[in-house]
Amino acid sequence: MDLRVEGKLGPHEVRCVHRNVLLQALEEELPAGTIRYSSKIVSIDQDELHGGNAKILHLADGTTLRAKLLIGCDGINSVVAKWLGLAKPSDSGRLATRGLAHYPDGGHGFDPKILQLVGEGFRAGLVPTSDTDVYWFFTWSPSPDGKDSAVDRSPAAMKQFVLATMRRAKVSPQVLEAVERSEMSDVLAAPLRYRSPLSLLFASISKGNVCVAGDALHPTTPDLAQGACTALEDGVVLARCLGDALVAAAGAGAEKERIEAALRRYAGIRRWRSTQVIAASYVVGFFQESDHAVVGFVRDKLLSGVLARTLLMMPDYDCGQL
């Protein structure tokens, strides 16, 4: 479903896509057998027997792989990012849960718009993904005593926690119904972590024939909903840089040097974009969720337009074509 947001800030388009549909579409573009599942990397060594350039990957199932080029897309706890020396992701002090509501009979009745609820100590949003499905999210900062952390609660208890918090904030019955309709298996909870944007300014995003992309590079809070989108940007830029290197004339240098130069180019391009997305997402989430009186006053009276503009314009980024 295409969602268009128009107003004083100008027209902006938002496309909401089921993650499994996106993953299936990407997988179908690859030759059969390209993807190998249950292959978590546990350690990385240099291949000393073949000039030391290739990397030996030790997997959790005991097998090893030899890689001439290693691109770490192994998530927020990336072993490749650790090997490169990137800073460990930090805890934002916030938690998040989400769900998908189904309306099989007659549809949900929501307009094709993004609905956001901010303040009151939580931040929530609701986005129709089709005529019959509605995605929602809910983030909050647990109290100092940790009684509302809800990380270890059952899905049913999590749903009641979200509903109780929304009812206290007098959220509309239509939104409450969406949460109530969510299947138990759709409700998840997790701490929100991010990599310090300042640490990326001087970090080794690439080293030799190794680099990182996706959450391994720029884990961020989900307040701009740009995590997967930024990972796709990484893929486009990385493919373009490597493609240019591999089709270069032989006189441009040996393949090894060209690949390493391509990864350095990729790192230079993605460093600032990654830093920008992480910082903007953190700031938007901090201000929109806070129930502090002073922060709320600044948000509502002074920064509401800035935050809305950031939320809408940050995705308007052209990473170029392959």
N, C-alpha and C positions, 0 to 999 in steps of 0.2 A: 504494500500500500504506500502510495506517495503522499506525504504530508507537506503542505505548504504553509509557511508562517509569513504573514504580511502585516505591515503596520508602519510606524514611524521609522523603524530601522531598515525598511526596504524589504523586498521579497527574498525569502530564503527557503530552500527546498531541503526536506529531510526524508530519507528513505529508511524505513524500518524493515529489516530482513531477519528471518529466523536464522540463528547461527548454524544449525544443522543443514539448512538448505544451502547456505553459502559454502560450507565445507564440502558438501556433496558436489556442488558445481565446480569447485576447484579441483576436487579429486578426479572428476570425469575428464579433465583436461590432461591428465597425466597417463603415461603408459601403465598398463596393468602390472602390478608388482612393485611399483615405484615406492609406495608407502609401506613401511615396516612398522608394525605396532608392537607395543610392550618392549620397547628398545631404549629404556632410559639410560643415559650416560652417567657413569659413576666416577670416571676419571679420564684424563687425557695425558698422553705421553708423546714425546717426539719419536719419530721413526729413525733411529740412529743408523740403521743398516742401509738406508737408501738416501744418504745425503742430509738427513735430519730435517727435511722440509715437510714431508707428510706427517700427519698426526695419527696416532693410534688411539682409537676410542674403545674404552672398556665399558661394556654394557652390563646392566644389572643381571641379565640371564647368563653371564659368564662368557659370552662371545666377544670378539673384538672386530673392529672395522678399521681399515686404513683409508684415510681421506687426504686427497691432494688439496681439497678446499673444504673448510669447515665453517658453516654458517649456523650459529647457535640460535635456534628459535625454541629453546626449551623452557620457556616460561619464567615466572617471577623468581623461582629458585634455581635459575640457570647455572649449570656447572660450567658452561662455556664462559659466561659473564664473570664467574669467580676466577676462572683460569686467566682471563684478561686483566683481572684486578679491579673490576668495577665495584663501586661501593655497594654494600649490602642494602637491600630495600628497608625503608623505615616504616614503622607503624604510625599511621595517621591518627590513631586514637578513636577511630570511627568504625562502625560495623555496617553491613548491608545485607539485605535480603531481597528477594525478588520472586515473581511468580507470573504465570500465564493463565488468564481466565478464559474459559470457553463458553460461548453462547451459541449452541448448535441450533436452537429454535428461534428463528426470527431475527437473529443478529443482536448486537450489543447496544446500538443506538447512539454511540459516541460519535461526535464529529471527527473528521480526519485532521485532528490537531493534537499538539502536545499539551498535556495538562501538568502543571507543576504546583506543588504545595511546599512552601518554604517557611522557616521559622519554627517556633514552638519546640525547638530542640531536635527537630528531625527535618529531613528533606525527602519528598516523595514525588513520584511522577507516574503518569499513565499515558501509554501510547497505543492506539489501535494498530494491529499488524495486519488485519484483514477484516472482513465484515463480521466474522464470528469469533475472532481472538483479540484479546487485549493484554499487552505486556505492562506490568507495573513494577516499580522498585521502591525501596524504602531504606534510607540510611539514617543512622542516629549515633550519638555519642553516649556510651554507657556512663552511668553514674559512678562516682569514685569507689563505692562499695562493691561495684560489679554485679549487683543483683539483677540488672536489666541487660546484662551482656548477651544473653540468649543464644550464645554460640553453641552450647551443648544441649539446647532444648530439642524436643521432638518437633517435627514439622507442624503438628496440630497446635502445640504450645506456642510456636513461633507465630503462626497465623493469629492466634488470639492476642498475642502481644502487640502485633501491628494494628489489629482492629481496635484494641483498647486505647492505644496511643492516638489513633486517628479520631476516635469518638470523643476523646477529651478535647481535641482541637476542633471539634464540630465540623469534620469533613463531610461532604455531601453523601447521602445514602447511595447514590449511583457508584461512587468510588468504593465505598465500603462493600457493596455487592460484588464488585470485581474481585476484591480480595477474598471474600467469602466463597466465591465460585472457583477459586484456584484449586487445582488438584494438589493433594498433599506432596506428591513427588516433585512438584514444580517449585516448592518453597525451599530456598537455600539461605544459609547465613555464613558470612565470612568477614574477617577483619580486612579493612582497606589499607593496603600498603603502597608505597611509592618510592622511587629512587630520587634522592635529593637532586633537584635540577642543577644546583651549583656544581655538584660532583661530576656531572656530565660535560661541563665546559672544558675540563682538562683530562677527561678519562680516555683510556685506550679502547675506543670502540672497535678498532681493528688492530691486529698485530700479525705481521707476516701474511699468512694465508688463512687467517681466522678472523671472523667478525660476528656480531650479534644483530638480531632484528626482533621485532615484536616486543612482547613483555620482557624478554631477556635483555633488551636494550632500554626500554622506557616504561617500566611498570608505573602506573598512574592511578589515582582515584578515578572512579567512573563518572565524575560530575559533568563531563562534556560528552560522554558516550562516544569517545573517540579511540578507545583501546584497539579494537579490531580494525577500525578504519586507518589508524596510523600504521598498524602492521602491514596493511595492504599497500600503503604508500612506501613503506620500506621495501616491499617486494618489487614494486615498479622501479624505484630508483636503483636498487641493487642489480636487478636484471639488466637495466640499461647500462650501468657502469661496467658490468662484466661482459655484456654483449659487445660493447665498444672495444673492450680490451681483447677479446677473443677473435674478433674479425680484423683487428689491426694488422697492418702489413708486417711481414717478418722482420723488416728492418727496424721496427719500433722497439725491438728488444725481445729477450726470451720470454716464453709464456709465463714462467714463474714471476718475473719482474712485472710483467703487464698485469697479472692478476692481483699482485700485492698493491700496485698503484691504483687499480680499480677499487679495491677495498678501502684504501685511504681516501679516495675521492668520495665514495659512498659515505664514509664516516664524517667527512667534512660537511656534506650536504645535510645529513640527518641529525647532526649534533644540535644545531640551533632549533630545528623544528621539534625535536624530542624535548629539549629543555623548555621550550615555549608551551607545549601541550601539558607537560607535567605541572609547571608552575601555575598556568591558568586554571587547570582543573582543580588544583588544591585550593586556590584562592576562591574560586566560585563556590566550591563545596563548603568551605569554612564560613563564608559570609551568609550563604543561603540557609545553612542548617542552624546556625547559632540562635540560642534563645536568650543570650546576654542582652540586657537592656540597651547598653551603649552601642554594641555591634548591630543590634536590630534597628536602632534609630539611624545609624549611618547607612545601613543597607537600604532601608525603606525610603529615607528622605534624600540621600545623596548618591547612592551607588546603584540603585535599581536599574537605571538605564544602562550603566556601564556593564553590569553583570549580565543583563539580557543580551546586550550587543556581543559580549564575549562568547556567550553560549551559542549564539546563532552564527557569528562570523568566523570563529575559530575553525569550524569544519570547511569553510570556503577557502580551501587551499589547493592549489594546482601543483601536483608533484610531477607533471609532465607525462609524456607518453613513453611507451616501451621503445 
